[in-house]
Amino acid sequence: STQHCPSIVCLGPSPSPTMASSSSQFAFSLHDGSLTVGGTVLLSGVPSNVALSPFQFDPSSSDAPAHLLEQATAAAGRGAFLGFTAPAATDRAPCRIGLLAGRRFLSVFRFKTWWSTMRAGDRGRDVQPETQWVLLDAPELGPGGCVFVLPLVQGSFRSAIFPSEDVEDGLVLCAESGSPAVTGSDFRRIAYVHAGTDPYKVMREAYVAARVHLGTFKLIEEKALPPMAERFGWCTWDAFYLTVDPAGVWQGVAEFTDAGVPPRFVVIDDGWQSANRDDDPPHADTPGLVLCGEQMTARLYGFDEGERFRRYREGDLLRCPPELFYDKNLPKTVVRKACEIEGIVNARKKAAATEMSSLDAKLEQLRRELEQLLAKSADVLEKLRNRDGGDGGEVGLKAFLKDMRQKFPSLDDVYVWQALCGAWGGVRPGTAALDTVVEAARLSPGLAGTMDDLAVDRIVEGGIGLVQPQHAGKLYDAMHSYLAGAGVTGVKVDVINTLEYVCAEHGGRVELAKAYYGGLSDSIAANFEGTGIIASMEQCNDFFFLGTRQVAMARAGDDFWLGNGDDAYWLQGVHMVNCSYNSLWMGQFVRPDWDMFQSDHVCAAFHAASRAVSGSPIYVSDSLGCHDFALLKTLVFPDGTLPLCLHYALPSSRTLSRIRRLSSRCGTSTSLEV
């Protein structure tokens, strides 16, 4: 039967009188230029082209499991679709949906292409561009009363919330396709609103409604977690950056194991791939890459490992383990020298003409010293390869991982890094049997106000070697089938939101995302048992609504920054705030991953405490020889498993209520209670 409310339809069994009263309390209405719920005005000055429509769905056509269909049906009376019609067909339709004044809110917005964070305020002017959701305080509905506003995907369009540029305290809902060739005018289901008296329940019910309505993603409860979610691990990034090699990885795992904190998984981060720049020889790695940023214009020229791993022979490190020849201080020395060079390059950009000569001389000297260090590292590895070891056996990544597992039998999983498009700069045309074109990277208008970002600058500089969307599945299967055959059990997929930079000629951002995320999901299911993936640099609703069919774990915050200067403590606090508040919405789709940290960092204990309650895997990015094993042993059992909380960490109800009551003058609070 159907229960009719003033402007909402609830599908399902006839409610009891108590249910009917509750539904009436949370019924949305739009009339006389006001959007109301339960008689409470949420937005005033609503234009006539803004529409409110009942939340309805056909259970027989949904792929959602029965319990989610039941939940959506039971909560339908507390939600409605919000949208608008545009005066003419367009590829980008910003529409003012009303005025917000004097009502406190909590929101999450994108501050970079990749990352999002919280914002509190009490007026429309406080809302930031590219806002992913807004939680409005509505105490008139009862203790804890709130209304959740969730921009959605509709057809080939996605949406986000913006502040109005021309109307004081106006809220703008913007639908965009990302392609001038993809236009529309009917966006009446481009957002969803939901009301209740428990913010956690309200958000949960809203995402269940989006799940059964869209059918393009799965909630976290529908997916299995990767086994590494409950284990301790090590990531190679901060230890080596782009200079990672087999001996260094082996040495790192040995240090943890010998100290009684065995890593059950390893992430071999950026630097292991076959990648080069367009002006390099087509089938050779770009030499001399060390720091992040140097590789961001490079592209894949093959789907196998780079030369440092490719030349490994089975038994090399079993016969001659790193402690016999490897200088574990060398990787850190290389990184420090590269940082010195980076500092001089940056200083040169600001220097007066009279200082240029001395800076250039210093730069030349440092570059010679770096070349000598890199040559020393290569020479050590070459001597290892030239030792007598006989003929036969495996070579390359497969040989290395075979030996690793023989030496360290507790090592269950080895993940490797990749960008969504292959490498930061995609795939190099002509080097793989896939239709690939270098596409110019253009930022969407909504990103104009976001923070400056090195990765964005470099990607725009070099463009992206985009495998055509009809071949996206072939790209991932070629990469992942090779890796699975070598013993890799999963991938850390990074640089995800770049698809919106290159979507104009490929049906827009939603259609290009569907092609790529569909191919990725199929490949993860085929090659990594459906669970072997961590997503990163992904904090945009496009990804969560379209890319989480298989993905069950994703980064909840910006990178762990290891600076030890005056801003160290502030940065670590911001990291916790980002992770906590992002977990409110990302946790609906995935297990939030609070990222790695370094156990010898000045704020290591702070990070360790947060990871202990985060519900995510605990993994560190310690440099060789730089560990606090006493600290790690408070987090990790002797067998490398973890004592996990029953639920991933969220802001407490008291903190959440407090943040919603902050005025915009307070900005983002770093006080966090979990």
Secondary structure, DSSP 8 states (H G I E B T S, - for coil): -EEEETTEEEESS---HHHHHHHHHT-EEEETTEEEETTEEEEBS--TTEEEEE----GGG--S-HHHHHHHHHHGGGEEEEEEEEEEEESEEEEEEEE-EEEEEEEEEESSSS-EEEEEEEEGGG--TTEEEEEEE-GGGSTT-EEEEEE-EETTEEEEEEE-SSSTTEEEEEEE-S-TT--EEEEEEEEEEEEES-HHHHHHHHHHHHHHHH-S---GGGS---GGGGBEEEESHHHHGGG--HHHHHHHHHHHHHTT---SEEEE-TT-EEEE-TTS-TTS--TT--STTTTTT-EEEEEEE-HHHHT-BTTHHHHS-GGGT--TTHHHHHHHHHHHHHHHHHHHHH--GGGHHHHHHHHHHHHHHHHHHHHHHHHHHHHHHTS---S-S-BHHHHHHHHHHHH-TT--EEEEEEETTBSTTBB-TTSSSS-EEEE-----GGGTTS---HHHHHHHHH-EEEE-GGGHHHHHHHHHHHHHHHT--EEEEE-GGGGGGS-TTTTHHHHHHHHHHHHHHHHHHHHSTTT-EEE-S--SHHHHHHS-SS--EEE-SS------STTHHHHHHHHHHHHHHHHHHHTTTSEEE---B-TTSTTHHHHHHHHHHH-S-EEE---TT---HHHHHTTS-TTSB----SS-----HHHHHHHHT--GGG-S------
